[in-house]
Amino acid sequence: MVRSLSNNVLYIGSDDLALDLFESQYIVPDGVSYNSYLIKDDKTAILDTSDARKGDEWKASLIEALDGRKPDYLVVHHMEPDHSALIAWTLERFPGIKLAASAQALRMLPQFFPGIALEGRTISVKEGDVLELGEHSLRFIAAPMVHWPEVMVSFDQTDGVLYSADGFGKFGALSKCGFYGREDNDWACEARRYYFNIVGKYGAQVQQLLSKAASLPIKSIRPLHGPLLEDNLQEYIGLYDTWSRYAPESEGIFIAVASIHGGTMEAAQMLAQILRTKGAGKVVVSDLSRTDIAENVEDAFRYPKTILAAASYDAGLFTPMYEFLHRLQIKGWCRRKVGLLENGSWAPSAGRVMKEMLGAMKEIDLAEPVVTIRSRMRREDFPALDALADAILK
């Protein structure tokens, strides 16, 4: 897809609507975009390439957009293969081109492209360096671990555009979610799922990048995935600030349930009813066995309070809950109030394992009591459920 963004800046990215799993783990029902850009000035610069899945389409768009020009630079903001798969082809196709990237990205190149000839063809850029193109100039800003260590972002000092690599990215093909953020009625939904599952562990590094960007006169943000953002920038930046501080975004209680034969789910639903009766407001109940784990991670970060309800299994924890808590742990989940409900027919063990896993996370406020039911909820379990509801709401 070739689309003019200004008189000498073009979009040359593509949509992938056939991808089943992003990074081989995240479902993308509306696909994903691989964004790439071309600046045609006194010097011509390609900003990132594409995933190999859309290689032929990207090559055709690049040749069309160049319209006979020879590019001078290939700027690599991020070395992940969904953005860099065509680097070797570009260097071979345009012998005079120079590749501008961070020192760490340059060290990574031979890992992805064994035998690639780079001598005399690279420019190692660091924080504060400027690539002069003519009317346009790109100032580089280091963004390590957002979400790989080699990442750089760049700021076009003429147009006020932040080329943000994976920052401010979003699941969804542009043909589905709109080319610009203003066309997207619910940008935050898939952007939130993307952030917490792709970038979320590195909140401190995102905060550092936001601090650097705060002094820039940003008029537009152009990520490597998802819509180009031009309106309501403070809304997007504000959400990133909230997310990267691990602060709750919305009031509410998230109840994550791992139930084998329905008994644990029945108790969790009763607990949700008790919470609503006591004025809890929004209570979200999710069946971990049948819902997208990435959406559940998103909701655990979104709300300030979570209740984990799980069956015991093999003297441990039912696997959907174990996998969910493992995912939360590696994504840096913290600063939340948590209640526990366990079920066990003869030797309840789920509560013990959940406590152990939560113990590896930071600033988790564990509410008491831990509620234990035996196979099926009974009337005599109601006082414990009521007490847990009070503790969560306190």
Legacy VTK file of the C-alpha trace (Angstrom):
# vtk DataFile Version 3.0
C-alpha trace
ASCII
DATASET POLYDATA
POINTS 394 float
0.000 0.000 0.000
1.399 3.413 -0.997
-0.227 6.420 0.616
0.958 10.015 0.768
1.313 11.430 4.287
2.714 14.801 3.160
4.263 16.160 -0.003
7.425 14.081 0.444
6.580 11.408 3.039
4.810 8.197 2.043
3.421 5.155 3.803
4.617 1.911 2.198
3.410 -0.671 4.727
0.943 -3.495 4.364
-1.898 -5.318 6.103
-1.751 -8.983 7.038
-5.259 -10.382 7.409
-4.227 -14.031 7.093
-1.953 -14.211 10.150
-3.296 -16.674 12.725
-1.018 -15.845 15.677
1.115 -12.743 16.164
4.503 -13.783 17.576
3.092 -17.330 17.368
0.980 -16.741 20.499
-1.483 -13.821 20.217
-4.703 -14.213 18.257
-5.322 -11.332 15.856
-8.898 -11.620 14.570
-8.543 -8.308 12.725
-5.040 -9.009 11.472
-2.042 -6.744 11.920
-0.256 -4.067 9.940
3.458 -3.857 9.192
4.100 -0.137 8.919
6.966 1.242 6.848
7.662 4.758 5.623
9.607 6.570 2.909
10.927 10.135 3.106
11.839 11.608 -0.313
13.964 14.695 0.309
17.384 15.803 -0.917
18.292 12.414 0.504
15.830 9.537 0.447
15.308 7.359 3.523
13.399 4.119 3.989
12.140 3.755 7.556
12.046 0.017 8.361
11.050 -2.817 6.037
8.426 -5.526 6.606
7.664 -9.057 7.647
8.642 -11.654 5.037
4.975 -12.684 4.824
4.335 -9.432 2.958
7.735 -9.200 1.308
6.600 -9.103 -2.320
3.940 -6.503 -1.543
6.434 -4.331 0.362
8.998 -4.504 -2.452
6.387 -3.469 -4.997
5.206 -0.570 -2.819
8.778 0.607 -2.270
9.616 0.578 -5.989
6.374 2.398 -6.791
6.982 5.035 -4.101
10.621 5.577 -5.123
9.476 6.320 -8.682
12.949 5.833 -10.091
14.910 7.298 -7.157
17.755 5.466 -5.476
17.401 5.461 -1.685
20.300 6.831 0.355
19.448 5.384 3.759
17.627 2.499 5.355
16.753 3.421 8.946
16.245 0.401 11.203
14.397 1.330 14.381
13.841 -2.273 15.507
15.420 -5.573 14.466
12.484 -7.896 15.166
11.803 -9.944 12.012
8.292 -8.576 11.469
9.967 -5.249 10.619
13.402 -6.212 9.350
12.984 -9.246 7.111
13.788 -7.314 3.927
17.031 -5.675 5.086
19.311 -8.037 3.145
17.183 -7.683 0.003
17.266 -3.878 0.286
21.059 -3.790 0.653
21.440 -6.081 -2.349
18.879 -4.230 -4.483
20.387 -0.798 -3.778
24.200 -1.091 -3.562
24.650 2.589 -2.678
22.348 2.588 0.324
23.613 2.968 3.902
21.948 1.370 6.895
21.436 3.560 9.989
20.745 1.751 13.255
21.863 1.493 16.860
25.169 -0.221 17.605
23.344 -3.166 19.149
21.101 -3.536 16.104
24.184 -3.603 13.890
25.636 -6.374 16.048
22.393 -8.339 15.662
22.293 -8.121 11.878
24.568 -11.113 11.168
22.428 -13.231 13.498
19.447 -12.740 11.205
21.368 -12.529 7.939
24.439 -14.805 8.086
27.151 -13.702 5.707
25.646 -10.260 5.127
28.257 -7.784 3.814
28.147 -4.624 5.919
31.619 -3.111 5.679
31.363 0.573 4.813
27.576 0.369 4.542
26.406 1.184 8.071
25.970 4.243 10.281
25.871 3.576 14.019
23.479 6.104 15.558
23.086 6.927 19.224
20.971 9.196 21.426
20.914 12.736 20.053
22.394 11.948 16.637
20.654 13.597 13.684
20.310 12.241 10.169
20.002 15.184 7.781
17.864 14.490 4.727
17.386 18.067 3.491
14.167 19.695 4.611
13.651 16.766 6.985
15.994 15.691 9.750
15.641 12.655 11.990
16.828 12.970 15.585
17.435 9.604 17.204
16.297 8.708 20.720
17.394 5.515 22.440
14.496 3.342 23.610
16.141 0.166 24.941
13.743 -2.599 26.010
10.727 -0.979 24.391
10.619 -3.881 23.825
14.015 -5.142 22.561
17.390 -3.768 23.728
18.463 -2.319 20.373
15.394 -0.144 19.776
15.726 3.447 18.628
12.896 5.840 17.853
13.319 8.932 15.723
11.759 12.382 15.669
11.289 14.278 12.405
12.117 17.775 13.590
10.412 19.359 10.568
7.040 17.621 10.606
6.889 16.939 14.353
6.509 13.202 13.775
7.648 10.575 16.278
8.493 7.294 14.562
7.879 5.206 17.658
8.898 1.651 16.666
6.682 -0.786 18.627
5.649 1.943 21.066
2.020 3.030 20.631
1.442 -0.034 18.477
-1.845 -1.861 18.191
-3.209 -5.137 16.887
-5.446 -4.802 13.835
-4.951 -4.272 10.115
-5.410 -0.671 8.987
-8.197 -1.769 6.638
-10.046 -2.964 9.752
-9.242 -0.379 12.416
-8.629 2.708 10.270
-5.505 4.396 8.969
-5.498 7.139 11.589
-6.304 6.936 15.287
-9.250 9.279 14.884
-10.978 6.657 12.729
-10.660 4.060 15.495
-13.576 4.227 17.942
-11.862 2.015 20.506
-8.109 2.368 19.958
-7.363 1.576 23.602
-8.898 -1.918 23.519
-6.430 -3.659 21.202
-3.647 -1.176 22.019
-3.965 -2.188 25.674
-3.851 -5.905 24.850
-0.837 -5.237 22.638
0.950 -3.123 25.254
0.634 -5.417 28.257
1.475 -8.570 26.327
4.247 -7.198 24.106
5.794 -4.298 26.027
4.235 -4.482 29.484
7.159 -5.953 31.415
9.264 -2.883 30.619
7.253 -0.124 32.263
10.344 1.640 33.640
11.866 1.826 30.165
8.607 3.151 28.694
8.581 5.816 31.410
12.100 6.844 30.387
11.020 7.168 26.760
7.926 9.190 27.725
10.152 11.496 29.769
12.396 12.111 26.760
9.420 12.629 24.462
7.743 15.117 26.829
9.940 17.960 25.597
9.300 17.273 21.910
6.664 19.191 19.901
4.981 16.002 18.701
2.221 16.429 16.137
1.922 12.812 15.051
3.002 9.371 16.252
3.733 6.733 13.619
4.237 3.248 15.095
5.315 0.049 13.355
1.930 -1.602 14.002
-1.533 -0.101 13.959
-3.010 3.307 13.147
-0.993 6.474 12.686
-1.927 8.828 15.508
-2.587 12.497 14.781
-5.449 13.641 17.014
-5.924 13.285 20.771
-2.221 12.601 21.297
-2.454 13.456 24.985
-5.039 10.703 25.402
-2.718 8.091 23.904
0.319 9.385 25.795
-1.729 9.526 29.010
-2.756 5.881 28.626
0.848 4.863 28.043
1.842 6.771 31.166
-0.834 4.974 33.216
0.007 1.561 31.789
3.772 1.920 32.213
3.378 3.013 35.846
1.380 -0.203 36.461
-1.444 1.991 37.707
-5.053 0.785 37.314
-6.823 2.358 34.371
-10.438 1.654 35.333
-12.339 1.031 38.548
-13.590 -2.532 38.818
-12.878 -6.069 39.970
-11.616 -8.802 37.684
-12.483 -12.395 38.600
-10.353 -14.971 36.769
-11.739 -18.489 37.008
-10.154 -21.879 36.280
-12.975 -24.388 36.781
-12.913 -28.066 35.755
-16.509 -29.256 36.202
-18.288 -25.990 36.940
-18.210 -25.947 40.735
-15.510 -23.283 40.971
-17.248 -21.141 38.348
-20.537 -21.366 40.276
-18.813 -20.098 43.423
-17.076 -17.324 41.495
-20.371 -16.201 39.979
-21.945 -16.121 43.450
-19.019 -14.038 44.699
-19.517 -11.643 41.789
-23.204 -11.325 42.698
-22.325 -10.593 46.335
-19.822 -7.929 45.247
-22.391 -6.224 43.022
-24.947 -6.300 45.826
-22.415 -4.583 48.071
-21.941 -1.799 45.500
-18.795 -2.994 43.725
-19.810 -1.460 40.417
-18.098 -3.190 37.498
-17.247 -6.847 38.072
-15.758 -8.800 35.143
-15.804 -12.613 35.295
-13.649 -14.581 32.836
-13.354 -18.329 32.234
-9.620 -18.861 31.773
-10.201 -22.187 30.037
-12.220 -20.648 27.233
-10.988 -17.098 26.734
-7.911 -15.482 25.223
-5.138 -15.439 27.811
-3.838 -12.151 26.375
-7.199 -10.489 27.054
-7.146 -11.845 30.583
-3.661 -10.407 31.124
-4.983 -7.101 29.799
-7.877 -7.086 32.281
-5.656 -8.040 35.215
-3.585 -4.929 34.515
-6.625 -2.779 33.761
-8.378 -3.129 37.131
-7.042 -2.491 40.658
-8.508 -5.640 42.211
-8.462 -9.249 41.069
-9.951 -12.438 42.483
-8.378 -15.732 41.441
-10.744 -18.711 41.635
-9.239 -22.068 40.772
-9.643 -25.797 41.170
-6.927 -27.993 42.635
-5.304 -30.353 40.145
-2.637 -33.062 40.501
-1.875 -31.856 44.041
-1.266 -28.415 42.584
-3.166 -25.860 40.518
-5.479 -26.326 37.548
-3.315 -25.561 34.526
-5.228 -22.597 33.001
-4.726 -20.657 36.244
-1.095 -21.758 36.500
-0.434 -20.535 32.948
-2.272 -17.279 33.630
-0.291 -16.520 36.792
2.959 -17.456 35.060
2.107 -15.008 32.276
1.326 -12.265 34.803
4.595 -12.918 36.581
6.757 -12.599 33.469
4.858 -9.471 32.392
5.610 -7.739 35.692
2.113 -7.658 37.217
2.238 -5.791 40.510
0.557 -3.281 42.843
-2.808 -5.041 42.944
-5.185 -6.262 45.633
-5.911 -9.970 45.206
-8.427 -12.400 46.696
-8.257 -16.191 46.432
-10.919 -18.859 46.110
-9.859 -22.505 45.870
-11.759 -25.717 45.237
-10.654 -29.223 46.125
-12.664 -32.410 46.547
-10.282 -34.152 48.951
-7.016 -32.171 49.377
-7.352 -28.518 48.333
-4.001 -27.296 46.995
-4.869 -24.468 44.596
-4.699 -21.746 47.238
-1.218 -22.795 48.352
0.171 -22.738 44.801
-1.512 -19.428 43.961
0.013 -17.880 47.098
3.438 -19.190 46.128
3.181 -17.740 42.626
1.895 -14.410 43.896
4.814 -14.320 46.312
7.147 -13.839 43.353
5.308 -10.661 42.333
5.782 -7.184 43.779
3.370 -5.256 45.985
0.522 -7.760 45.957
-1.946 -7.076 48.768
-3.498 -10.457 49.554
-7.016 -10.204 51.007
-8.166 -12.599 53.714
-9.814 -15.003 54.080
-8.797 -17.448 51.367
-12.078 -19.197 50.612
-12.049 -22.979 50.281
-14.964 -24.951 48.860
-15.271 -28.711 48.582
-16.446 -29.812 45.118
-19.612 -27.709 45.124
-20.584 -24.508 46.891
-22.895 -24.955 49.877
-24.909 -22.549 51.966
-22.345 -22.779 54.754
-19.745 -21.308 52.317
-21.690 -18.032 51.995
-20.231 -16.329 55.102
-16.678 -16.889 53.819
-17.616 -15.535 50.384
-19.244 -12.544 52.064
-16.121 -11.940 54.178
-13.859 -12.096 51.102
-16.111 -9.609 49.307
-15.829 -7.217 52.258
-12.042 -7.606 52.316
-11.716 -6.891 48.596
-13.993 -3.861 48.803
-12.279 -2.401 51.889
LINES 1 395
394 0 1 2 3 4 5 6 7 8 9 10 11 12 13 14 15 16 17 18 19 20 21 22 23 24 25 26 27 28 29 30 31 32 33 34 35 36 37 38 39 40 41 42 43 44 45 46 47 48 49 50 51 52 53 54 55 56 57 58 59 60 61 62 63 64 65 66 67 68 69 70 71 72 73 74 75 76 77 78 79 80 81 82 83 84 85 86 87 88 89 90 91 92 93 94 95 96 97 98 99 100 101 102 103 104 105 106 107 108 109 110 111 112 113 114 115 116 117 118 119 120 121 122 123 124 125 126 127 128 129 130 131 132 133 134 135 136 137 138 139 140 141 142 143 144 145 146 147 148 149 150 151 152 153 154 155 156 157 158 159 160 161 162 163 164 165 166 167 168 169 170 171 172 173 174 175 176 177 178 179 180 181 182 183 184 185 186 187 188 189 190 191 192 193 194 195 196 197 198 199 200 201 202 203 204 205 206 207 208 209 210 211 212 213 214 215 216 217 218 219 220 221 222 223 224 225 226 227 228 229 230 231 232 233 234 235 236 237 238 239 240 241 242 243 244 245 246 247 248 249 250 251 252 253 254 255 256 257 258 259 260 261 262 263 264 265 266 267 268 269 270 271 272 273 274 275 276 277 278 279 280 281 282 283 284 285 286 287 288 289 290 291 292 293 294 295 296 297 298 299 300 301 302 303 304 305 306 307 308 309 310 311 312 313 314 315 316 317 318 319 320 321 322 323 324 325 326 327 328 329 330 331 332 333 334 335 336 337 338 339 340 341 342 343 344 345 346 347 348 349 350 351 352 353 354 355 356 357 358 359 360 361 362 363 364 365 366 367 368 369 370 371 372 373 374 375 376 377 378 379 380 381 382 383 384 385 386 387 388 389 390 391 392 393
